[in-house]
Amino acid sequence: MTTSELQLQLNNLDASLFNHTPFYCEENVYFLCKKLCSSQIADAQGSDLFVVFISNDNKQIPLWHQKASHRADGVILWDYHVICVQRKKDGGTHLVWDLDSSLPFPCPLAAYVSETIRPSFQLFSEFQRFFRVVYAPLFLRHFASDRRHMKDSEGNWTAQPPPYEPIVAEDGSVHNLNGYMEIRAADVLTDLPPELTSAVFGQKHGVVIGEAHLEELFSQIP
């Protein structure tokens, strides 16, 4: 596929072509990454993809332009959310793939930050958003979820699960979602040290940064 053919395909993507089960964003992104790789929109191994978990200590994060919102501005208070960021080399525009967003699909990272995260909007400290950035090849290898977090105390589903079998990690783990979605202020890097790149590529759970460093991080990753 030529570069122009790939760009044409990218410009005509419809979010409905991807697996999407409401309230199972981590699984949606897992399969989105796989499809981006298999369709040659991303590198075959997903080396240009990063899975980003968004949450905080209180599990209350406001995001705008979300399809699940009942407000005109699309704002909703998630306990956590998961997106995919595709890093473009050679000065290309980094892209955000968010199946729950009403913004263009995919959306340029800078526009997504401006419209969905809205860093200029003054929030109380309990609503600050933190970002766990995980290298997609590691995520696809290690992530597992048996969906236990989507059942109430009586074992009933709080939201209808996907029709396919739960995701099992390569090592046989059946549930490790908490290691990704539990994000605390104490984990947040206050600056971006030189060794950050090796940490992103080498640590199963990636690195945790604040919203002020999100775009900067992707500009530093080679």
ZAVEXPA-560050 format. One record per residue: residue number from 1; residue in three letters; x, y, z of N, C-alpha, C in turn. Coordinates in pm, 1 decimal. Each point is the difference from the previous one (the first is absolute). Layout:
BEGIN
 num residu      nc1      nc2      nc3     cac1     cac2     cac3      cc1      cc2      cc3
 NUM    ALA        X        Y        Z        X        Y        Z        X        Y        Z
...
//
This chain:
BEGIN
 num residu      nc1      nc2      nc3     cac1     cac2     cac3      cc1      cc2      cc3
   1    MET     84.9   -120.0      0.0    -84.9    120.0      0.0     88.2    124.6      0.0
   2    THR    -25.6     92.9    -91.6     78.9    121.8     -7.2    -40.5     95.1    112.0
   3    THR     84.5    101.6     21.7    -30.1     99.1    103.6   -130.8     71.8    -28.3
   4    SER    -23.5     36.2   -127.7   -123.6     71.3    -35.3   -122.1    -88.7     18.4
   5    GLU     13.9   -128.1    -33.6   -111.9    -93.3     18.5    -30.9    -17.5    147.4
   6    LEU    106.4     -7.4     82.2    -18.4    -14.8    143.5    -68.2    122.8     58.1
   7    GLN     41.2    119.3    -46.1    -60.3    123.2     50.9   -146.6      7.5    -39.3
   8    LEU    -33.4    -44.3   -121.7   -139.4     -0.1    -43.1    -82.0    -93.3     88.7
   9    GLN     56.3   -116.5     29.7    -69.3    -94.1     87.6    -20.3     61.5    138.0
  10    LEU    103.1     68.1     51.0     -6.7     60.6    131.8   -105.8    108.1      5.6
  11    ASN     -8.2     80.9   -104.6    -96.6    109.5     -2.5   -143.9    -48.7     -7.9
  12    ASN    -19.9   -124.2    -44.8   -134.8    -50.5    -17.5    -39.7   -102.7    105.8
  13    LEU     77.5     -8.0    106.4    -30.4    -98.6    102.2   -129.1     34.6     73.3
  14    ASP    -76.0   -103.0     28.6   -124.2     13.5     74.5     18.7    -75.1    130.5
  15    ALA    -27.1     66.1    112.6     19.1    -63.4    130.1    -82.4   -127.6     13.8
  16    SER   -109.9    -10.1    -74.6    -86.3   -117.4     10.8     66.9   -125.4    -56.4
  17    LEU    112.9     16.2    -70.5     71.8   -114.3    -53.7     79.9    -73.1    108.4
  18    PHE     10.1     61.1    117.1     77.8    -56.6    108.7    -91.6    -54.8    109.1
  19    ASN     49.0   -102.0     70.2    -74.6    -53.8    114.3    -24.0    109.6    102.2
  20    HIS   -123.3     12.7     44.2    -30.2     98.1    104.4   -114.3    -49.8     86.6
  21    THR     30.8    -22.0    126.9   -100.8    -34.3     98.8     -0.1    110.8    103.4
  22    PRO   -111.8     71.3     18.1     -3.4    110.1     97.0     47.9    -42.9    138.3
  23    PHE     83.1     82.5     60.9     51.9    -17.8    135.9    109.4   -106.3     10.7
  24    TYR     48.2    -49.8   -113.3    112.8    -94.3      0.2    112.8     58.5    -84.7
  25    CYS     39.3    123.4     33.4     94.1     73.3    -84.3    136.1    -67.7     -9.6
  26    GLU     44.4    -67.4    107.7    130.7    -65.0     -5.7      1.4   -114.8   -101.2
  27    GLU   -110.2    -74.1     -8.5     -7.9   -107.7    -98.0    -18.0     56.8   -140.5
  28    ASN    -75.9    106.7    -10.9    -17.4     64.6   -130.0    134.3     43.6    -57.4
  29    VAL     83.3     59.6     85.2    130.6     48.5    -46.2     93.6   -116.6    -30.5
  30    TYR     -8.9   -105.9     75.3     79.9   -120.1    -26.2    -23.3    -48.6   -143.6
  31    PHE   -125.9    -15.0    -38.2    -30.3    -49.0   -134.2     20.6    107.4   -106.9
  32    LEU    -15.9    126.3     37.7     29.1    108.1    -94.3    147.1     -4.0    -40.4
  33    CYS     88.8    -16.1     98.8    143.4     -7.6    -29.8     29.3   -116.1    -94.6
  34    LYS    -61.0   -113.5     27.1     22.5   -116.7    -85.2    -46.5     25.6   -142.5
  35    LYS   -113.5     66.7    -14.0    -52.9     24.6   -134.2     82.7    104.7    -74.2
  36    LEU     47.2    101.6     70.9     86.3     99.6    -63.5    126.3    -66.2    -54.7
  37    CYS     51.0    -98.4     72.9    119.4    -71.9    -45.7    -31.1    -89.0   -119.7
  38    SER   -106.3    -78.1     10.1    -31.7    -95.5   -106.8    -42.6     68.9   -129.4
  39    SER    -54.2    121.8     10.7    -45.6     72.9   -118.4    107.9     91.9    -57.1
  40    GLN    120.8     -3.7     58.5    115.2     78.5    -45.3    -15.2    148.7     23.0
  41    ILE    -94.6     38.9     82.8    -12.2    141.4     36.7    107.2     34.8    102.2
  42    ALA     36.2    -98.5     80.7    111.5     12.6     94.1    106.5   -101.2    -39.6
  43    ASP    115.7     10.2     63.6    105.2    -97.9    -21.5    -52.0   -139.6     34.3
  44    ALA     46.7   -100.5    -69.4    -50.0   -136.4     17.6     13.0    -48.6    143.2
  45    GLN    102.4     48.0     71.7     20.8    -40.1    138.5    -57.6    101.1     99.2
  46    GLY    -58.9    107.1    -51.5    -56.7    102.8     88.2    103.6     88.8     64.5
  47    SER    119.5      9.0    -60.9    107.8     77.1     61.7    -25.7    150.0      1.9
  48    ASP    -97.2     46.3    -76.9    -34.0    142.7      0.1   -124.8     28.6     82.7
  49    LEU    -49.8    -99.9     73.8   -123.2     14.9     76.5     26.4     -1.3    150.5
  50    PHE    -78.7     79.4     70.8      9.0      6.8    145.8   -141.4      0.6     57.4
  51    VAL    -19.8    -81.0    102.5   -129.0     -6.5     68.0      6.9     93.6    120.3
  52    VAL    -98.9     88.1     13.0      2.2    101.1    104.9   -123.3    -15.2     89.1
  53    PHE     25.7    -33.0    126.9   -105.6     -6.4    100.9     -7.8    136.0     68.5
  54    ILE   -121.0     49.9     18.6    -20.9    130.7     62.0    -84.0    -19.7    126.0
  55    SER     49.3     46.3    113.8    -76.4    -11.9    124.8     65.6     88.0    106.4
  56    ASN    -39.3    -18.3    125.7     62.7     68.9    113.6    -35.2    -73.1    129.1
  57    ASP     45.4     51.8    111.8    -23.4    -65.3    129.1   -148.2    -18.2     29.3
  58    ASN    -80.7     98.4    -40.3   -142.7     -1.5     32.0    -85.0    -71.1   -104.3
  59    LYS     64.7    -42.4   -109.5    -73.0    -60.5   -110.6   -115.6     90.0    -46.4
  60    GLN     34.0    125.7    -20.6    -95.0     98.2    -52.7     75.6     90.7    -96.8
  61    ILE    -16.5    -26.9   -127.7     72.2     78.7   -100.1    -98.5     55.4   -103.6
  62    PRO    -10.1    131.8    -10.5    -87.4     58.9   -102.5     68.8      0.9   -135.9
  63    LEU    -70.9    -48.7   -101.9     46.3      5.9   -138.7   -113.8     52.3    -86.2
  64    TRP     33.3     82.7    -97.3   -100.2     60.0    -87.2    -13.7    -77.9   -130.9
  65    HIS   -107.8     26.7    -71.4    -27.2    -62.0   -131.3     -5.4   -152.3      7.9
  66    GLN    -66.3    -49.9    103.3    -17.0   -144.1     15.4   -142.4    -39.5    -39.1
  67    LYS    -12.4   -105.6    -79.6   -130.3    -42.3    -52.5    -97.9    -39.6    110.2
  68    ALA     50.6    -47.2    112.7    -87.3    -44.8    108.9    -61.0    115.0     78.8
  69    SER     48.0    121.2    -24.7    -50.7    116.3     72.8   -141.0     36.7    -44.9
  70    HIS    -76.2     58.7     90.4   -134.2     49.8    -32.8     -0.9    152.0     -8.0
  71    ARG    116.3     60.4     -1.1     11.6    145.1     -6.0     41.8     44.6   -139.8
  72    ALA    -32.2    122.9    -33.4     32.0     52.9   -132.6    151.0      7.4    -22.7
  73    ASP     76.9     25.2    106.6    145.6      9.2    -15.7     68.4   -135.7      8.9
  74    GLY    -78.6   -104.7     22.8     54.8   -135.0      2.1     86.3    -33.5    119.7
  75    VAL     -9.3     79.6    106.5     83.9    -28.6    116.1    -62.0   -112.5     82.3
  76    ILE     87.9    -84.2     53.2    -44.1   -110.9     83.8    106.9    -24.2    105.8
  77    LEU    -41.8    -53.6    113.5     92.8    -29.7    108.7     24.4   -150.8      0.9
  78    TRP    112.0    -42.8    -58.9     35.7   -141.4     -1.4     75.6    -35.7    127.2
  79    ASP     -3.9   -128.4     38.4     90.5    -45.7    106.2    139.8    -21.8    -58.8
  80    TYR      5.3    -47.2   -122.1    124.1     -6.9    -74.7    -37.3     -9.9   -148.0
  81    HIS     95.7     29.6    -84.8    -24.2    -12.2   -143.0    128.7    -48.1    -65.1
  82    VAL    -11.8    -59.2   -118.9    116.9    -52.4    -70.3     -6.7     42.4   -146.0
  83    ILE    110.8     50.6    -50.7     11.2     40.0   -139.8    128.2    -58.7    -58.4
  84    CYS     15.4     12.1   -129.2    122.9    -40.1    -68.4     59.5    124.3    -65.8
  85    VAL    129.9     16.8     16.6     71.5    109.2    -67.6     97.9    -62.3    -98.3
  86    GLN     -7.0     46.1   -123.4     92.3    -45.8   -103.5    102.9    109.5    -23.9
  87    ARG    124.9    -33.2     29.1    105.8     98.5    -17.4     53.2     -3.8   -141.9
  88    LYS     -6.6    113.7    -66.7     48.3     11.6   -137.2    142.3     53.2      0.3
  89    LYS     88.8    -69.2    -68.9    139.2     42.4     -7.3     18.5    103.8   -110.2
  90    ASP    119.5     55.9     -3.1     37.4     95.9   -104.9    -91.7    122.0     -4.3
  91    GLY    -40.9     44.9    118.8    -78.2    122.7      7.5   -145.9    -13.9    -34.3
  92    GLY    -49.5   -122.3    -14.8   -141.6    -19.7    -29.3    -88.2     32.7    118.8
  93    THR   -128.3      8.7    -25.3    -95.8     33.2    105.3    -35.1   -123.4     81.6
  94    HIS     26.7      5.8    130.6    -37.2   -110.3     87.5   -152.8     -8.1      6.1
  95    LEU    -52.8   -122.0      5.7   -144.7    -20.3     -6.4    -54.3    -68.5    124.2
  96    VAL   -121.8     37.8     37.8    -71.5    -66.2    109.6   -114.9    -79.7    -58.6
  97    TRP     -7.6   -125.6     40.4   -109.9    -87.8    -38.3    -87.3    -20.8    124.2
  98    ASP   -116.3     61.9      2.2    -92.2    -11.2    113.9   -137.6    -37.7    -54.5
  99    LEU    -37.5   -124.4     20.0   -127.5    -50.1    -53.1   -120.2     58.5     70.7
 100    ASP     21.3     65.7    113.2   -111.0     59.4     74.8    -13.1    149.7    -24.2
 101    SER     82.9     53.8    -88.1      1.7    143.8    -24.5    -84.1     37.6   -121.1
 102    SER    -59.0    119.3      5.0    -75.2     52.8   -114.0     87.9     86.8    -89.6
 103    LEU    127.5     14.0     34.0     94.2     74.1    -83.4     38.3    -85.3   -121.6
 104    PRO     68.7     56.9    -96.8     43.1    -78.4   -116.2     74.8   -125.4     42.4
 105    PHE    -11.5   -103.7    -78.7     60.2   -129.2     32.3     92.4    -43.5   -112.4
 106    PRO    133.3      0.3     21.9     68.4     42.7    122.0      8.1    152.6      7.7
 107    CYS     45.5     48.4    115.6      7.9    144.2     23.6    145.0     38.3     27.7
 108    PRO     49.1    108.5    -58.3    135.5     45.2     32.9     15.9     18.4    151.3
 109    LEU    112.8    -41.6     51.9     22.3      4.4    144.6    -21.2    139.2     57.9
 110    ALA     54.3    101.7    -65.2    -12.9    135.9     53.1   -146.3     42.4      8.3
 111    ALA    -78.7    -35.3   -102.1   -142.2     35.0      0.1    -74.3    -79.0    107.3
 112    TYR     37.4   -126.5     16.4    -65.9    -83.2    101.8     25.7     56.0    139.9
 113    VAL    125.6     37.0     26.2     33.7     58.4    130.0    -80.1    127.2     22.7
 114    SER     -4.5     85.0   -101.7    -69.7    127.5     12.2   -150.1    -16.7     21.3
 115    GLU    -62.1    -93.5    -73.9   -145.2    -12.6      0.8    -53.5    -99.1    103.2
 116    THR     73.4   -105.5     28.2    -49.2   -104.8     89.8     52.6     15.3    141.6
 117    ILE    126.8     33.5     12.4     60.5     14.3    132.4    -14.1    142.9     51.9
 118    ARG      6.9     94.7    -90.5    -17.9    141.9     31.8     86.8     43.4    118.7
 119    PRO    132.3     -2.7    -16.0     89.0     36.4    110.5    -18.0    143.6     48.1
 120    SER    -54.9     86.4    -84.9    -20.3    139.0     40.6   -121.7     16.5     91.9
 121    PHE    -83.5   -103.8      8.6   -120.1      4.1     84.3     42.0    -25.0    144.7
 122    GLN    -33.7     92.6     86.7     41.3     -9.0    140.2    -83.0   -105.6     73.0
 123    LEU     69.0   -102.9     49.4    -67.7   -108.5     70.7     42.6     -2.6    146.0
 124    PHE    -90.8    -46.6     85.5     39.0    -26.4    138.1    101.5   -114.3     -0.1
 125    SER     85.3     -4.3    100.3    109.7    -96.1      3.2    -48.3   -144.4     -8.3
 126    GLU   -118.0    -29.7     53.2    -47.9   -138.6     -1.7    -38.5    -47.4   -140.0
 127    PHE     -5.9     91.8    -96.2    -35.8    -37.5   -136.6    118.9      4.5    -96.6
 128    GLN    122.3     19.2     53.5    117.5      3.0    -86.6     17.9   -134.9    -68.7
 129    ARG     35.7      1.6   -128.2     17.8   -123.5    -76.1    147.1    -40.7     -4.5
 130    PHE     25.9   -129.0     21.9    133.9    -55.9    -12.4     -1.6   -106.7   -108.9
 131    PHE    114.7    -20.6    -64.5      6.5    -83.6   -120.0    106.8   -107.8     14.3
 132    ARG    -42.1   -125.8     -8.0     94.6   -110.6     -2.3     23.4    -37.3   -146.8
 133    VAL    120.4     21.8    -47.5     34.2    -24.6   -139.9     73.0   -133.3     -9.9
 134    VAL    -59.2    -94.1    -72.9     52.6   -136.2     -9.9     30.6    -30.5   -146.7
 135    TYR    117.6    -54.4    -24.9     40.4    -38.1   -135.3    -90.7   -114.1    -46.8
 136    ALA    -65.3     19.1   -114.4   -102.1    -94.5    -45.1     49.0   -144.5    -13.0
 137    PRO    119.9    -26.7    -55.4     44.4   -139.3     -7.9      5.9    -69.0    136.7
 138    LEU     37.7     74.9    104.1      1.2    -56.5    134.9   -142.2    -21.8     50.0
 139    PHE    -87.4     95.4    -26.7   -139.2    -10.7     42.8    -66.8   -121.1    -64.3
 140    LEU     19.2    -17.8   -128.5    -63.2   -111.8    -70.6     50.6   -134.3     50.1
 141    ARG    120.5      0.0     52.6     57.9   -125.2     48.5    -42.3    -31.0    144.1
 142    HIS    -13.0    103.5     81.3    -18.1    -22.0    143.5   -141.7     22.7     52.6
 143    PHE    -81.6     77.1    -69.5   -130.6     37.4     54.9    -96.3   -117.7      7.3
 144    ALA    -79.2     -3.4    107.6   -103.6   -102.2     16.6   -115.3     57.7     81.6
 145    SER   -120.7    -43.2    -31.7   -117.3     43.8     76.7   -108.1   -106.0     -5.0
 146    ASP    -44.4    -42.4    117.7   -114.0    -92.5      5.7   -129.9     75.1     31.0
 147    ARG      9.9    135.4     -0.3   -116.3     88.4     12.7    -62.8     -0.2    139.4
 148    ARG     72.5    -42.8     99.5    -55.2     -3.9    135.8    -38.8    139.0     50.5
 149    HIS     69.4    102.7    -52.1    -28.5    137.2     44.0   -135.2     49.9    -50.0
 150    MET    -62.9    -74.8    -90.2   -129.1     40.4    -55.5   -116.9    -77.4     60.9
 151    LYS     23.7    -61.0    116.1   -106.8    -69.0     71.7    -23.8     66.0    133.9
 152    ASP   -126.8      3.5     42.9    -31.5     57.2    131.3     24.9   -103.6    109.3
 153    SER    -33.0     36.1    123.6     27.8    -87.6    114.0    -75.7   -131.9     -6.1
 154    GLU   -105.7     -4.0    -80.3    -78.8   -122.5    -13.1     37.4    -80.2   -125.1
 155    GLY    101.5     47.1    -71.4     46.2    -71.9   -117.9    -74.1     32.1   -127.7
 156    ASN    -80.6    107.1      1.2    -73.5     40.4   -119.8     82.7    100.0    -80.9
 157    TRP    -13.5     -6.3   -131.5     72.3     92.5    -86.5    -53.3    142.2     18.1
 158    THR     90.4     95.8     13.7    -40.5    140.4      4.2    -13.1     56.3   -141.5
 159    ALA     57.9    -67.4    -97.3    -15.1     33.7   -142.1     20.0   -128.7    -79.1
 160    GLN    -78.9    -16.3   -104.8      5.0   -122.4    -79.3    139.8    -22.4    -55.6
 161    PRO     60.8   -117.0     24.4    137.3    -24.5    -45.8      6.4    -28.7   -149.8
 162    PRO    119.4      7.6    -58.3     16.8    -34.6   -141.3    -36.3   -146.4    -24.7
 163    PRO    -33.6    -34.4   -124.4    -41.1   -137.0    -30.6    115.4    -99.1     -9.4
 164    TYR    122.5     49.6    -13.9    114.9    -88.9    -14.5     56.4    -38.5    137.9
 165    GLU     88.9    -98.3      0.0     60.2    -46.8    124.3     90.3    107.6     61.6
 166    PRO     13.3      1.9    133.1     89.9     96.2     64.5    143.4    -13.8    -49.7
 167    ILE     74.5    108.3      9.9    138.4      3.6    -46.3     92.0    -63.4    103.8
 168    VAL     81.9    -94.7    -43.8     97.6    -67.3     85.5    139.7     38.4    -46.7
 169    ALA     89.8     32.3     93.1    136.0     40.4    -35.3     81.5   -119.2    -49.4
 170    GLU    111.2     29.2    -65.3     85.6   -105.5    -53.1     50.5    -94.3    108.8
 171    ASP     18.3     54.5    121.6     50.9    -84.1    108.7   -110.9    -74.3     74.1
 172    GLY   -122.9     10.8    -49.9   -111.3    -69.9     61.2    -77.2     80.5    102.4
 173    SER     43.7    121.9     31.1    -73.0     84.9     95.3   -140.4     27.3    -52.3
 174    VAL    -98.0     -3.0     89.3   -138.3     22.2    -42.0    -52.6    137.7     40.1
 175    HIS     67.8     67.4     93.7    -47.4    134.1     37.6    112.5     80.1     65.1
 176    ASN     38.1    107.6    -65.8     98.9     90.9     57.2    -33.8    145.7    -32.4
 177    LEU   -125.7     24.9    -27.3    -44.1    134.6    -38.4     34.8    104.6    104.4
 178    ASN     -9.4    -36.3    128.5     26.0     97.7    105.8    139.2     60.2    -10.7
 179    GLY     96.2    -79.9    -45.5    135.7     50.4    -13.3     12.8    111.4   -101.8
 180    TYR    -95.7      9.8    -89.0     -0.9    105.1   -101.7    -90.5    117.5     39.4
 181    MET   -118.3    -30.3     50.5    -96.7    108.3     21.0     13.5     69.5    134.5
 182    GLU     71.3    -61.8     95.5     22.7     66.5    127.9    110.9    102.8    -19.0
 183    ILE    -35.9    126.7      2.5     95.6    108.3    -23.9    -10.9    101.0    113.2
 184    ARG    113.5     25.5     65.8      0.3     88.4    116.3     94.5    117.6    -21.9
 185    ALA    -29.9    109.2     67.7     84.1    119.0    -12.6    144.2    -29.6     39.4
 186    ALA     18.7    -91.6     95.4    134.8    -33.6     45.7     82.7    -65.9   -109.5
 187    ASP    -65.8    -55.3   -102.4     70.8    -67.8   -109.7     42.0     94.8   -111.9
 188    VAL    -52.9    121.7      2.5     18.7     91.9   -112.9    140.2     59.0     -2.1
 189    LEU     65.0     -9.1   -114.8    130.2     63.1    -17.9    -18.6    150.7    -12.0
 190    THR     76.0     75.3     78.0    -14.7    145.3     -1.8     79.7     64.4   -112.6
 191    ASP     93.5    -76.2    -57.7     71.2     46.8   -118.4     26.7   -121.6    -88.4
 192    LEU     60.4     22.7   -114.4     28.0   -108.1    -92.8    151.6    -23.0     -4.6
 193    PRO     51.5    -93.7     81.8    144.3    -24.3      4.9     51.2    -64.4   -128.1
 194    PRO    131.3      5.5    -25.5     57.3    -57.2   -121.8    -27.5   -149.3    -15.6
 195    GLU     -9.2    -71.7    112.9    -21.0   -144.9     -7.2   -146.8    -37.7    -18.9
 196    LEU    -85.4     99.0    -21.2   -143.2    -27.4    -11.6    -31.5    -89.4   -120.0
 197    THR     67.2     22.0   -110.6    -27.3    -79.1   -120.3     20.6   -148.2     25.3
 198    SER    111.1    -35.7     65.5     25.6   -140.9     28.4   -104.5    -56.6     94.5
 199    ALA    -51.8     83.6     89.9   -104.6    -44.7     92.1   -129.9    -27.9    -74.9
 200    VAL    -34.1     86.0    -95.3   -121.5    -20.2    -78.9      6.7   -130.7    -76.8
 201    PHE    113.7    -26.8    -62.1     15.2   -119.5    -82.9     28.2   -126.0     81.4
 202    GLY     46.2     15.0    123.9     43.2   -115.9     76.3    -88.1    -43.2    114.4
 203    GLN    -88.6     87.5     47.1    -81.1    -32.2    117.6   -140.5    -43.8    -41.1
 204    LYS    -41.5   -112.6     52.9   -129.3    -57.1    -36.4   -114.6     98.6     21.9
 205    HIS      7.2     76.8    108.3   -106.4     95.1     31.4     34.4    142.5    -41.7
 206    GLY    105.1     14.6    -80.4     32.5    130.3    -55.5     38.5    102.9    103.7
 207    VAL    -34.4    125.6    -28.4     30.1    111.7     89.6   -126.4     82.4     20.8
 208    VAL     -3.9     71.5    112.1   -115.3     83.9     32.8     42.4    146.3     -2.7
 209    ILE    -71.3     79.5    -78.2     32.0    142.3    -13.4   -126.3     83.5     18.5
 210    GLY     20.2    130.1     20.3   -111.3     92.8      8.5    -36.3     53.3   -136.5
 211    GLU   -113.0     68.6     -8.1    -48.5     46.4   -130.2     93.4    102.0    -63.8
 212    ALA     77.0     72.5     80.9     90.8    101.6    -53.8    113.1    -62.2    -81.2
 213    HIS     27.1   -129.6     22.2    112.9    -64.4    -66.5    -42.1    -97.3   -109.1
 214    LEU   -128.7    -12.9    -26.5    -45.8   -101.5    -93.9     55.4     21.7   -140.5
 215    GLU    -17.8    118.0    -54.2     50.5     26.8   -134.8    153.1     -0.7     -2.7
 216    GLU     60.9     50.1    106.6    145.8      3.5      6.9     59.2   -139.7     -2.8
 217    LEU    -64.7    -93.2     69.2     49.1   -137.6      1.1      8.9    -58.0   -140.5
 218    PHE   -104.4     17.1    -78.8      0.3    -58.3   -133.1     94.0     71.7    -95.8
 219    SER     36.2    122.0     33.4     98.7     69.8    -82.3    140.3    -47.9     31.4
 220    GLN     19.1    -62.1    117.0    132.8    -46.1     40.1     27.1   -145.1    -36.9
 221    ILE   -105.9    -80.0    -12.6     17.9   -140.9    -32.3     54.0    -12.6   -142.2
 222    PRO    110.3    -73.6    -19.4     59.3    -10.4   -134.9    -82.2    -90.1    -91.0
//
